[in-house]
Amino acid sequence: MHLAYPAVLAALLFCTGLYGVLARRNAILVLMSVELMLNAVNLNLVAFDVWLRDTLHAGQALTLFVIAIAAAEIGIGLAIVLMVYRNRGTSDIDRLRDTAEGAGSPDTPGGAGPDATGAAPAQKAEATA
């Protein structure tokens, strides 16, 4: 078997995943694109392991670790996306902001956002000191 076939297929898969990460605005589709990129890496690892005829099969062993890490990543990622969807009502990446910004907004109860003058509490403390 030639090494070019799996290498080209892995490159196409990786480019498709990269396009999905850069172009999609849905968080779940972005996670799926990251998984596609990891699978392209796994394909390269196994292909080069077979091509080099490694007696320890290091590429295949590393592939198993990447699969385990990808499973953990998708589990945690989906949990975060579901929690954000429950709290904000959308999983659109453009509409989401950092959670620290949400806690600091002026309409959030107990938030440490800017007061009526527009100055943040830290800036106010520096001005009074």
N, C-alpha and C positions, 0 to 999 in steps of 0.2 A: 504494500500500500504506500502510495506517495504521501509525503507530509503536506504537500500543497493543498490537498482537498480539505482536510479538517482545519487547516490554518485559514483558508479563505472563508470557510463556513463560520469559523469562530470570529473572524473579522467582521463578517456581515452581521452576525448576531450582536456583536459588541456595538457596532455602529447603529443598529436598530435600537438597542437599549439606550445608547447615548442620545439619540434623537428623541426617544420617549421621555427621558429625564429632562431634556432641555425644552421640548415643545409642549408637553402636557401640563395641564393646570390642575388636574385631579390628583390628590395625594395617593390614592390607591393605585392609579395607573403609573405614577412615578415609582412606587415600591415595586410594582411588577416589572418595570423597566430595569431597575437595579438588579432584580433577580435574573433577568435575561442577560445582563452584563456579567454577572457572576457565573452563569452557566457557560458563557463563552470562554471565560477564563478556565473553567473546569475542563472544557473540551480541549483547550490548548495543553493543559497539564497532562491529560491522559494521552493525547496524541504524541507529545514529545517524550513521554515516558515509554511508550511503545517503540517510537522511532530510535531512541537511544539504547533500547534494550537494557534498561537499568535492572540489576539483579535485586536491588532493595525495593523497587517499585515506589520510589519516593514521590513521584508525580501522582500516583493513585492514592497514596496515603494522604498527601496534601489536599487532594480533591475531597476526601472524606471530611477533613477538617473544615474546608470551605463550605461544604454542604451543611455541616452542623452549625457553623456560624451564620449561614444564610437563613437557616430555619429559626434560629434565635432572633435574628434581625427582623425577619418578617413578623414574627409573633409580637415583638415589642413595638414594631412600627404600626401594625394594625391596631394594637391596643391604644397607642397614642392617637392615631387617626380617629378611632371610634370615640375616644374621650373628647377630642376637639370637636367632632361633629355633634356630640350631645350638648356640649356647652355653647357652641357658636352657631350650629345649624347648617354649616357648610364645610365641605372638605376642599374647597377651591383654594389653591395655594396663593393666588393673588390677593385674596381677601383676608388671609390669615396674617397675623402679626405676631411678634414675639410676645410670649406670655407675660414678660415683665412690663411691656407697654400696656397690656390690658389691665394689670394691677395698678398702674399708675395713672389711669385715666381719671379725669375729674368727676365723671358721673358714677364711677364705681364707689360703692359705700366703703369707706375706710381707705380709699385710694390716696396715694401721696402725690397727686397730680398738681399741676400749677394752680395757684389761687387766682383771684379776680384780677390781679395786676399782671398775670402771665408769668410770674417768676416761680421757679420750682422751689420747694422747701430748702434744698441745699443752698441755692443761690440766695435765698432770703436770710439763711443763717450766716452766710459769709458777709452779707451786707450789713447785718446788725452787729457783727463782731468787731 
